[in-house]
Amino acid sequence: MTAPAEGLDDAVLSDPERLVRAGGDLLASVASAGAHVRSALAEVDHEQIAAIVRRGRPRAVVFVGAGGSGAAGEIVVACAGRGSAVPMFTTGGPGLPGWIGALDLVVVISAAGASPEALLAVAEAGRRGAHVIGVGGGGPLQAGVEQVRGEYFGLGRVSGPTLARALTWRLAVPLLMLAQQLGLVAGDVGVIAAAADELDASTAANGPASAAGDSVAKDVALVAAEGLLLVWGTPDIPAAVARRAVRQFAETAGLPAIAGAFPEVLRTHARVLAGEWGATEEDFFRDRVLSPGPHPRPRLVVLRDDSADRLSADLAAAAVTVAADAGTTAVTLDGGAGHPLLRYARLSQPLDLASLYAAATLGVNPLDTAAALHPQLQTGG
């Protein structure tokens, strides 16, 4: 591990009390992801899901969610996989694919229940005669869904921040249950309950009290705060988690990060690891006024699981080797085997915690949002 970057307080990672204070209500909410899943399972209206299932399978499903709200749909699509009997897509909106019509299902997600993208998608889906389902915190979104005679799943009782990035699992549970009963995602509610257990186990292993050298979340937090984070995953679940992770680091810690999927990402970005960006050495004697510091060095996080094809798995291992040869820090997370939802939980929870820990090392308030930067950003996901 390299020396801490200027302005980086890495000591906070070894001080659980400071981490808890820095993370505040958002850390408490993220650490309670397993509890969010169980609460959602208890509160979902099973008859409402059954009524939707009785309509039959749609021709296609499109999930619309702006910013962090989109992650709930991404979980469902990732768990359905490339072998899904029904085409499933995600979009940030506001427009819908041109082919959407009366045979299709449009699922619109907004934790705040007020994002412009979500409201426009509901109205457009209604005009085209598509079946609409809304998921979120009520408000204008619920009214819009009811106006087009769709179904709405509210968030129920929520304690803590109502930010989408803190409520991904709460938003995802009714959609996972529906997808299971439509035969689009394997398993039943037992799988979702098992995911809650995986989230709890990951939090226990990576919580504020975990030893800095034994917590992958703290390892990733430090490398993210030190340089430009590259989060690369093998296909399907790891790649989906990588896309979510870069949003978490941007929104929670204000850190840029780049997602990629093997095998393509190493073929196109290997020189980022081994070239000038990866090999630049710090000059400790430079004049920091006349000669600003070099660009941040890349830091690599590789996400994999047992479902990876041979080519992608080999290139993921090669990426770690290329990084090591260039002196670039690399951390690997392995989602293991089992149901896709369990693998998603194992990979995503450490990274969610890592984004909060990175914010703490930088002295950034994780509850800050883009809304303070411009009036147009005041209506979030």
C-alpha positions in Angstrom: 0.0 0.0 0.0 1.3 3.5 -0.9 1.6 6.3 1.6 -1.6 8.2 2.3 -2.4 11.0 -0.2 -2.3 14.6 1.0 -5.4 15.6 2.9 -6.3 11.9 3.5 -7.1 10.9 7.1 -6.5 7.2 7.0 -6.4 7.0 10.8 -10.2 7.2 10.8 -10.4 3.7 9.4 -9.0 2.4 12.6 -11.3 4.4 14.9 -14.8 2.8 14.9 -16.4 5.7 16.9 -15.1 8.3 14.4 -16.4 6.2 11.5 -19.8 5.9 13.0 -20.0 9.7 13.6 -18.8 10.4 10.1 -21.2 8.0 8.5 -24.1 9.1 10.6 -27.6 8.0 9.6 -26.5 6.9 6.2 -24.0 4.4 7.5 -26.6 3.1 9.9 -29.0 2.6 7.0 -26.5 0.9 4.7 -25.4 -1.3 7.6 -29.1 -2.3 8.0 -29.5 -3.5 4.5 -30.4 -7.0 5.7 -33.1 -5.5 7.9 -34.4 -3.5 5.0 -34.9 -6.7 3.0 -36.7 -8.4 5.9 -39.0 -5.4 6.5 -39.8 -5.2 2.8 -40.6 -8.9 2.7 -43.0 -8.5 5.6 -44.7 -5.4 4.2 -45.2 -6.4 0.5 -48.8 -7.0 -0.5 -48.8 -10.6 -1.8 -52.3 -10.3 -3.3 -51.2 -7.3 -5.2 -48.3 -9.3 -6.7 -50.6 -12.2 -7.4 -53.1 -9.9 -9.3 -50.2 -8.7 -11.5 -49.1 -12.2 -12.2 -52.6 -13.2 -13.3 -52.3 -10.7 -16.2 -49.7 -13.0 -17.6 -46.1 -12.5 -18.7 -45.4 -9.2 -20.5 -43.7 -9.2 -23.9 -40.8 -7.2 -22.4 -40.0 -5.4 -19.2 -38.3 -2.0 -18.9 -37.1 -0.6 -15.6 -36.9 3.2 -15.4 -34.9 4.8 -12.6 -32.9 7.9 -12.4 -29.6 7.9 -10.4 -29.5 5.5 -7.5 -33.1 4.5 -7.9 -32.2 2.6 -11.1 -30.1 0.1 -9.1 -33.2 -1.8 -8.0 -34.1 -2.6 -11.5 -30.5 -3.5 -12.3 -30.5 -6.1 -9.6 -33.6 -7.8 -11.1 -32.2 -7.7 -14.6 -28.8 -9.1 -13.4 -30.5 -11.9 -11.5 -32.7 -12.8 -14.5 -29.5 -13.1 -16.6 -29.0 -13.4 -20.3 -31.2 -16.5 -20.4 -34.4 -14.7 -19.3 -37.5 -15.9 -21.1 -38.6 -12.2 -21.4 -36.3 -9.4 -22.6 -35.5 -7.0 -19.7 -33.9 -3.6 -19.9 -32.9 -0.7 -17.7 -32.9 3.0 -18.5 -32.4 6.2 -16.7 -35.2 7.8 -18.7 -36.9 10.0 -19.4 -37.8 8.6 -22.8 -38.8 5.0 -23.4 -37.7 2.7 -26.2 -39.8 3.2 -29.4 -41.2 -0.3 -29.4 -42.9 -0.1 -26.0 -46.6 -0.8 -26.3 -49.6 -2.4 -24.8 -48.0 -5.9 -24.4 -45.1 -4.5 -22.3 -44.5 -3.8 -18.7 -42.8 -0.5 -17.6 -41.6 -0.4 -14.0 -40.8 3.1 -12.8 -38.7 3.5 -9.6 -38.1 6.6 -7.6 -37.2 6.6 -3.9 -38.3 10.3 -3.6 -41.4 9.7 -5.8 -40.7 12.9 -7.6 -37.9 12.6 -10.1 -38.8 14.2 -13.5 -37.5 11.2 -15.4 -39.8 8.9 -13.5 -42.9 11.1 -13.9 -42.3 11.6 -17.7 -41.8 7.8 -18.1 -45.1 7.1 -16.4 -47.0 9.5 -18.6 -45.4 8.2 -21.8 -46.0 4.6 -20.8 -49.6 5.4 -20.1 -50.1 7.1 -23.5 -48.7 4.0 -25.2 -51.0 1.7 -23.3 -48.3 -0.2 -21.5 -48.9 -1.8 -18.1 -47.2 0.5 -15.5 -45.9 -0.4 -12.0 -44.4 2.2 -9.7 -42.1 1.7 -6.7 -41.1 4.5 -4.4 -42.0 6.9 -1.6 -45.3 8.1 -2.9 -46.0 11.6 -3.9 -46.3 12.7 -7.5 -45.1 9.3 -8.8 -47.9 7.4 -7.0 -50.5 9.8 -8.3 -49.2 9.5 -11.8 -49.2 5.7 -11.7 -52.8 5.7 -10.4 -53.8 8.0 -13.1 -52.7 5.5 -15.8 -54.3 2.7 -13.8 -51.1 1.0 -12.8 -50.0 -0.6 -9.5 -47.9 1.0 -6.9 -45.6 -0.4 -4.2 -44.8 2.1 -1.5 -41.7 2.0 0.6 -43.6 1.4 3.8 -42.1 2.5 7.1 -38.6 3.9 6.6 -36.3 5.1 9.4 -33.3 7.1 8.4 -32.4 8.8 5.1 -34.8 8.4 2.2 -32.0 8.6 -0.3 -32.2 6.0 -3.1 -28.6 4.9 -2.5 -29.6 3.9 1.1 -32.8 2.1 0.0 -31.8 0.0 -3.0 -32.7 -3.3 -1.3 -36.0 -1.9 0.0 -36.9 -0.8 -3.5 -35.8 -4.1 -5.1 -37.6 -6.6 -2.9 -41.2 -6.3 -4.4 -39.7 -6.3 -7.9 -37.7 -9.5 -7.2 -40.8 -11.1 -5.7 -42.8 -10.2 -8.8 -40.0 -11.4 -11.2 -39.8 -14.7 -9.3 -43.6 -15.3 -9.6 -43.5 -14.4 -13.3 -40.8 -17.0 -13.8 -38.2 -14.5 -14.8 -35.9 -14.9 -11.8 -35.2 -18.3 -10.2 -36.1 -19.1 -6.7 -38.7 -17.8 -4.2 -38.8 -15.6 -1.1 -36.4 -17.9 0.6 -33.7 -16.7 -1.7 -34.4 -13.1 -0.9 -34.3 -13.9 2.9 -31.0 -15.6 2.3 -29.7 -12.5 0.6 -30.6 -10.6 3.8 -28.4 -13.0 5.7 -25.5 -12.4 3.3 -25.9 -8.7 3.7 -25.7 -9.1 7.5 -22.6 -11.3 7.3 -20.9 -8.8 5.0 -21.7 -6.0 7.3 -20.3 -8.0 10.3 -17.1 -8.6 8.5 -16.7 -5.0 7.2 -18.4 -2.9 9.8 -16.8 0.1 11.5 -15.3 -2.1 14.2 -13.6 -4.5 11.7 -9.8 -4.4 11.6 -8.5 -2.2 8.8 -6.2 -4.9 7.5 -9.0 -7.6 7.6 -11.8 -5.6 6.0 -12.0 -5.5 2.2 -14.4 -2.5 2.5 -11.7 -0.5 4.3 -9.0 -1.6 1.8 -11.2 -0.4 -1.1 -12.0 2.8 0.7 -8.4 3.7 1.1 -7.4 2.9 -2.5 -10.5 4.9 -3.7 -9.5 7.9 -1.7 -5.9 7.7 -2.9 -6.4 7.7 -6.6 -8.7 7.1 -9.6 -10.8 4.0 -8.9 -11.3 1.5 -11.6 -14.0 -1.1 -10.8 -13.9 -3.9 -13.3 -16.2 -7.0 -13.1 -16.5 -10.3 -14.9 -19.8 -10.6 -16.9 -23.3 -10.4 -15.4 -23.5 -10.0 -11.6 -20.0 -8.6 -11.0 -20.3 -6.2 -13.9 -23.7 -5.0 -12.6 -22.2 -4.4 -9.1 -19.3 -2.5 -10.7 -21.8 -0.1 -12.4 -23.6 0.4 -9.1 -20.3 0.9 -7.1 -19.1 3.8 -9.2 -22.4 5.7 -8.6 -22.0 5.0 -4.8 -18.5 6.5 -4.7 -19.5 9.5 -6.8 -22.7 10.3 -4.8 -21.5 9.4 -1.3 -17.8 10.4 -1.4 -17.6 12.8 -4.4 -15.0 10.5 -6.0 -14.7 9.7 -9.7 -14.6 6.1 -10.6 -14.8 4.1 -13.8 -16.7 0.8 -14.3 -15.9 -1.8 -16.8 -16.7 -5.4 -17.8 -14.3 -8.1 -18.8 -13.2 -9.2 -21.3 -13.6 -5.9 -23.2 -12.3 -3.6 -20.5 -8.8 -5.1 -20.2 -8.4 -5.1 -24.0 -9.2 -1.4 -24.2 -7.9 -0.1 -20.8 -4.8 -2.2 -20.0 -2.5 0.8 -20.8 -4.3 2.8 -18.2 -2.8 0.4 -15.7 0.6 0.0 -17.3 1.2 3.3 -19.1 1.9 6.8 -17.9 -1.2 6.9 -15.7 -0.2 3.8 -13.9 3.5 4.3 -13.7 3.8 8.0 -12.7 5.9 8.3 -9.5 5.4 11.1 -7.0 8.2 13.7 -6.7 8.4 14.5 -3.0 10.7 17.5 -3.7 8.5 19.3 -6.2 7.2 22.8 -5.6 3.5 22.2 -5.0 2.5 25.7 -6.0 4.5 26.1 -9.2 4.2 22.4 -10.1 0.9 20.9 -9.2 0.8 17.2 -8.4 0.6 14.6 -11.0 -2.7 13.1 -12.0 -4.1 10.6 -9.5 -2.8 7.1 -10.1 -5.4 4.4 -10.9 -6.4 2.0 -8.3 -8.0 -1.3 -9.4 -10.8 -3.3 -7.9 -11.6 -6.5 -9.6 -15.0 -8.2 -9.0 -15.5 -11.8 -10.0 -17.7 -14.9 -9.1 -17.8 -18.5 -10.0 -20.1 -18.0 -12.9 -17.4 -16.2 -15.0 -16.6 -17.7 -18.4 -13.0 -18.9 -18.8 -11.9 -16.0 -21.0 -13.2 -13.3 -18.6 -11.8 -15.1 -15.5 -8.4 -15.3 -17.2 -8.4 -11.7 -18.2 -9.5 -10.6 -14.7 -6.5 -12.5 -13.3 -4.3 -10.9 -16.0 -5.5 -7.4 -15.0 -4.3 -8.0 -11.4 -0.9 -9.1 -12.8 -0.6 -6.1 -15.1 -1.5 -3.8 -12.2 1.1 -5.4 -9.9 3.8 -5.2 -12.6 3.1 -1.5 -12.9 3.1 -0.9 -9.1 -0.7 -0.2 -9.2 -2.7 -1.3 -6.1 -5.3 -3.9 -6.9 -8.0 -5.4 -4.6 -10.1 -8.5 -5.6 -13.6 -9.3 -4.4 -15.0 -12.7 -5.1 -18.8 -13.3 -5.0 -18.4 -17.0 -5.0 -21.2 -19.4 -6.0 -24.9 -19.7 -5.5 -28.0 -17.8 -6.6 -27.2 -14.6 -8.5 -28.9 -12.5 -5.8 -26.6 -13.9 -3.1 -23.6 -13.2 -5.2 -24.8 -9.6 -5.8 -25.3 -9.1 -2.0 -21.8 -10.5 -1.2 -20.1 -8.1 -3.7 -22.2 -5.0 -3.3 -22.4 -4.6 0.5 -18.6 -4.2 1.0 -18.5 -1.6 -1.7 -21.5 0.3 -0.3 -19.7 0.5 3.0 -16.4 1.4 1.3 -18.0 4.5 -0.3 -18.9 5.7 3.2 -15.5 4.9 4.7 -13.8 6.8 1.7 -16.0 9.8 2.5 -14.8 9.6 6.1 -11.2 9.6 5.2 -11.7 12.7 3.0 -13.8 14.6 5.5 -16.8 14.5 3.1 -20.4 14.6 4.4 -21.9 11.5 2.8 -25.4 13.0 3.1 -24.5 15.8 0.8 -26.3 15.6 -2.6 -26.1 17.3 -6.0 -29.2 19.4 -5.1 -27.0 22.0 -3.4 -25.0 22.5 -6.6 -27.8 23.7 -9.0 -31.5 24.4 -8.8 -32.2 21.9 -11.6 -30.8 19.1 -9.4 -33.1 19.7 -6.5 -35.5 17.0 -7.5 -33.6 13.7 -7.1 -34.2 10.0 -7.7 
